[in-house]
């Protein structure tokens, strides 16, 4: 038995499995992140609440932070069910621009050295780029015949 063909066979099998289930796992991962991070806000447990309060200082945090949290929970719940993915993506893209506001409004909190040295808060914000990319990838599957049969 030649090693090269065996490794290629395993590689093709791995690629098929990842192609078949990757977007499902990506969608569920996004859902978990949005539900988890979102529910912390109305419960008063989110470390991001202080940053939100300082960024959106013109709105009362007593009602804005819980609404923002429930909005994020809604995004996550809509991501769980294939027929509502479009709603989730729409809500996500309405919410995401606001997550970058601290980079502009609070550079002293988000940067150690502008424009490349990020604080922990700045890193927390920049990681949203991967959430956006993942949402675009998931959103790109809503009409795909291959993904219509997810895990069915």
N, C-alpha and C positions, 0 to 999 in steps of 0.2 A: 504494500500500500504506500502510495506516494504521499508525503506530507503536504505538499503544495495543493493538490486538488482537494484534500480533506479540509484544509484550512479555508480554502475558497468556498467549499460547500457550507461550512459552519458560518462563514461571513455572510453568504447569501441568505441563509436561514435567519441569522440575527437581523439582517436588514429588513427582511419581510416582516418579522415580528414587530420590529420597531416602527415600520411603516404602518402596520395594521393597528397598533395600539398606542402609538406615540401621541397622536392628537387627543385621544380620549384621556390619557393620563395628564397631558398638558391642560386640558380643559378642567379636569377635576382638581388639579393642583392649584390653578387659578381660583377656582371656587373656594377651596379650603382657605387660601390666603385671604381672600376678600371677606369671607364669613368670619374667620378668626380675628383678623385685625379690626374688622368692622364692629364686631360685638363688644370688643374691649372699650370702645368709645362710650356707648350709653351706660355701660357698667362702671364707668369712671376708672378703668384700669389701663387705659392706653397711655404709654409714654409719649405718644405723638400729640396728645391733647394740648400740652403746653405750647408746642410749636404751632399748632393750629390756632390757638388763642392769640398768640403774638402776631401771627400772620394776618388773620382776619379779625383784627382788633375792632373794627367798626360794627361787628355783629355780636350779639350777646352769646357768649360761649355756652351758657346754660341750656340753650335750645339748639344752637348751631351744631355743636359737637355730637350730641345724640342723633340729630337728623343726618349728619354726615356719616355716622357709624351705621345707621339703619340703611342708608343709601348703599354703603359698601356691602352690607349683608345682602341686600336685594341683588346687587351685581352677582355675588357668589351664588345665591340660590338660583338665579336665572341661568347661570352657567352650568348648573347641575343637569338641566333638562334641555335636550336638543332643540325642541321647538321654541324655546325662549332665549337661545343664545344671541340672536340678533338684538333683543332688548338689553341683554347684559352688555354687549359690546357698545351699544348706543349710550347706556348709562355710564359705562366706564370712560368713554371718550368725552363725555360732558364733565366728568369728575377729574380726570387726569391733569388738565392744564393747571388747575388750582393747586395740585400737589407740588408744582414747581415754583410757585410764588415765593416761598421762603428764600430761594436762591437769589431772587431779585430784591425782595423787601427786607430780608434779614441776612445779608452777606456776612455780618459779624458772627452770626450763629452757625452758618452753614460752611464757611471757609476758614481754614487756618492760614492759607496763603492763596489769595485770589489770582487766577481763576482755576487752579488745579489742585490745591491742597484742601481736601474736604474734611470737615469734622464728622463725627459719627452721625449727626443729623443730616449733613450734606450727603453722606453715603446712603442713608435711609431714603433720601429723595431720589438720588441718581439711580438707585435700583429699580425705580419705577420704569426706567427705559426697557428693562427686560419684561416687565408686566405688559407694557404697551406692545412690544414685539410679539409676545406670546398671544396677546389678544388679537393681533393682526393675523397671526398664523391660525388660530382657532376660528376667527371670523372668515378666513379664506376657505374653510371646509364646509360651510353651511349649505352649499349647493352641490358638493361633491358626491357622486354616486358611491365612491369607495367608503366614505364616512357615513353614509346613510344607514349602513348596517352595523354600526359600532357595537361590538360585543353581542350581537344578536345571532 
